[in-house]
Amino acid sequence: MVKVLVYGGGHNGIVREVECEDSAVRIIRGDWIRDRNVSHKGEKIEPVNYDEEFSVREFEYAEGQVYLIAEHDVTIPDEDIRKRIDVMISLKSLP
């Protein structure tokens, strides 16, 4: 598991831990669940189709410090990513 900074798909710069083996990863949407399994009987309705494929890229924050950025249908400017990493480091969400 690695930590990535996630943008798009209902996420706006949050840190998630994901299994990342190549340049794409599936992450649960942050804003809504597309479909519900209506055939499920019981108290809890289970979500269906609730994840999206995010492209993953490396972002060089400082010399020797590289963070993984996951994006879905968005491209975030480097300066915005740099500011968000500063915030996440101060909150101790990123090393």
C-alpha positions in Angstrom: 0.0 0.0 0.0 1.2 3.5 -0.9 -0.1 6.9 -0.1 -1.4 9.0 -3.1 -2.9 12.4 -3.3 -6.3 12.0 -5.1 -8.1 14.5 -7.4 -11.3 14.0 -9.4 -14.0 11.4 -8.9 -15.4 13.4 -6.0 -11.9 13.9 -4.3 -10.2 17.2 -4.0 -6.6 16.5 -2.8 -7.2 13.9 -0.1 -4.7 11.2 0.9 -5.6 7.6 0.2 -3.7 4.4 0.6 -4.0 2.2 -2.5 -2.4 -0.8 -4.1 -0.4 0.8 -7.0 1.3 -1.5 -9.4 1.3 0.5 -12.6 0.2 3.9 -13.9 -3.5 3.3 -13.1 -5.4 2.4 -9.9 -9.1 2.0 -9.0 -10.3 4.2 -6.1 -13.7 4.5 -4.5 -15.5 7.6 -5.6 -15.7 10.4 -3.0 -18.9 12.0 -3.9 -21.6 9.4 -4.7 -22.4 5.8 -5.4 -23.6 5.3 -9.0 -25.9 2.3 -8.5 -27.3 0.3 -5.6 -27.9 -3.4 -5.5 -31.7 -3.3 -5.2 -32.0 -7.1 -5.2 -30.2 -7.2 -1.8 -32.6 -8.1 1.0 -31.7 -6.9 4.4 -31.1 -3.7 6.4 -28.1 -2.4 4.5 -28.1 -1.8 0.7 -24.7 -2.6 -0.8 -23.1 -0.2 -3.4 -22.4 -1.4 -6.9 -20.0 0.2 -9.4 -18.7 2.7 -6.9 -15.1 3.0 -8.0 -13.3 4.8 -10.8 -10.0 4.3 -12.6 -7.4 7.0 -11.8 -4.2 7.6 -13.6 -1.2 7.9 -11.3 1.9 10.0 -11.9 4.9 11.0 -9.9 5.3 14.6 -8.7 8.6 16.0 -7.6 7.9 18.1 -4.6 11.5 18.9 -3.7 14.8 17.5 -4.5 14.6 13.9 -3.6 11.0 14.0 -2.5 8.5 12.4 -4.9 4.8 12.0 -4.2 2.2 10.0 -6.2 -0.7 11.9 -7.6 -3.9 10.1 -8.8 -6.2 12.0 -11.1 -9.6 11.2 -12.7 -10.8 13.4 -15.6 -8.8 16.4 -14.2 -5.4 17.8 -14.5 -4.2 19.8 -11.5 -1.6 22.6 -11.9 1.7 21.9 -10.2 1.5 24.9 -7.9 -1.9 23.7 -6.5 -0.4 20.3 -5.9 2.6 21.9 -4.2 0.3 23.9 -1.9 -1.8 20.8 -1.1 1.2 18.8 -0.2 2.3 21.5 2.2 -1.0 21.3 3.9 -1.0 17.5 4.1 2.6 17.5 5.5 1.6 20.0 8.2 -1.4 17.8 9.1 1.0 14.8 9.1 -1.0 13.0 6.5 2.1 12.8 4.3 5.7 12.1 5.3 
